Amino acid sequence: MPRHLRRWGLIGAALAAAALFTTPTSATERVTMIEQLRIYEIFESNKEAFHARFRDHAARIMKTYGFDIAAMWEARTKDRTEFIYVLRWPDEATMRQTWASFMQDAEWSAIKERTSAEHGRLVGGIEERVMQRTSYSP
């Protein structure tokens, strides 16, 4: 199967799984909230260091800023290994503002610097999709 089709299949599976973890309380909330799909290229040579950094530090610090992580996955294609996760947000402005605050966090900056010095670059390409549910989404 061509790489681009495998990727879209993976994205579809991630979105379907995220829907299972999302329980908006009203039809209005389902339509106005957004979800953010993040796909990180990670490297087999240091993926355990990546997972330790995300699990022990990034996720913890993200929670202090109000990130709502719906689910996380690791996927392997013929060409690369990916870390995929879905975040839930009330709106895009909140998402952008929260990301900006997180990226300026002194503890997070120090952790990234330290782990990069120890293990090399932990993340390659990053893809993002901001998604708004359709009015007929379950």
C-alpha positions in Angstrom: 0.0 0.0 0.0 1.4 3.5 -0.9 2.8 5.4 2.1 0.3 8.3 1.8 -2.6 5.8 2.0 -1.2 4.1 5.0 -0.8 7.4 6.8 -4.4 8.4 6.0 -5.6 5.0 7.3 -3.6 5.6 10.5 -5.1 9.0 10.9 -8.6 7.7 10.4 -8.0 5.0 13.0 -6.6 7.6 15.5 -9.6 9.8 15.0 -12.0 6.9 15.5 -10.3 5.9 18.7 -10.2 9.4 20.0 -14.0 9.7 19.4 -14.4 6.7 21.8 -12.7 8.7 24.6 -14.6 11.9 24.0 -17.9 12.4 25.8 -19.2 16.0 25.0 -22.3 16.7 27.1 -24.4 18.4 24.4 -24.8 18.7 20.7 -23.5 22.3 20.9 -20.4 21.3 22.7 -19.7 18.6 20.1 -19.8 21.2 17.3 -17.9 24.0 19.0 -15.0 22.0 20.6 -12.0 21.1 18.6 -9.6 18.3 18.6 -5.9 18.5 17.7 -4.1 15.5 16.1 -0.3 15.6 16.6 2.0 13.2 14.8 5.7 13.2 15.8 8.3 11.3 13.9 10.5 9.5 16.5 13.6 7.5 16.0 14.1 3.8 16.8 17.6 4.5 18.2 16.3 6.7 21.0 12.5 6.2 21.1 12.6 4.9 24.7 14.2 8.2 25.7 11.4 10.1 23.8 8.7 8.1 25.5 10.3 8.6 29.0 10.5 12.4 28.3 6.9 12.6 27.1 5.5 10.3 29.8 7.4 11.6 32.8 7.7 15.3 31.8 5.8 16.6 28.8 2.4 15.1 29.8 2.8 16.2 33.4 3.7 19.8 32.5 1.0 19.9 29.8 -1.6 19.0 32.5 -0.5 22.0 34.6 -1.4 24.2 31.6 -4.8 22.5 31.0 -4.0 20.2 28.1 -6.6 17.5 27.7 -4.9 14.5 26.2 -7.6 12.1 24.8 -5.3 9.2 23.8 -1.7 8.4 22.6 -0.4 5.8 20.2 2.9 4.6 18.6 2.7 3.5 15.0 5.3 2.0 12.7 5.3 2.4 9.0 7.8 1.0 6.5 9.6 4.3 6.6 9.4 5.6 10.2 8.1 5.3 13.7 5.4 7.8 14.8 4.1 9.0 18.2 0.5 10.1 17.7 -1.8 11.8 20.2 -5.1 13.7 20.2 -5.8 16.7 22.4 -9.3 18.2 23.1 -9.8 22.0 23.3 -12.7 24.3 23.8 -11.6 26.5 20.9 -8.6 27.3 18.7 -7.7 30.5 20.5 -7.3 28.6 23.8 -5.3 25.9 22.0 -2.8 28.4 20.5 -2.5 30.4 23.7 -1.9 27.3 25.8 0.7 25.9 23.4 2.6 29.2 23.5 2.6 29.2 27.3 3.8 25.6 27.4 6.6 26.2 24.8 7.9 29.0 27.0 7.9 26.9 30.2 11.3 27.1 31.8 11.2 23.5 33.2 10.1 22.1 29.8 12.9 24.0 28.0 15.5 22.7 30.5 14.2 19.1 30.1 14.4 19.3 26.3 17.9 20.7 26.4 19.1 18.1 28.9 17.5 15.1 27.1 18.7 16.3 23.7 22.3 16.6 25.1 22.0 13.0 26.5 20.2 11.3 23.7 20.4 13.5 20.6 17.4 14.8 18.7 14.3 12.9 19.9 11.7 14.3 17.4 11.9 14.6 13.6 9.0 16.0 11.7 5.9 17.2 13.4 2.4 17.2 11.8 -0.7 18.8 13.2 -4.3 18.8 12.3 -6.9 21.0 14.0 -10.2 19.2 13.6 -13.8 20.4 14.3 -16.5 17.7 14.5 -19.3 17.8 12.0 -22.8 18.3 13.3 -23.6 14.7 12.6 -20.5 13.2 14.4 -21.4 10.7 17.1 
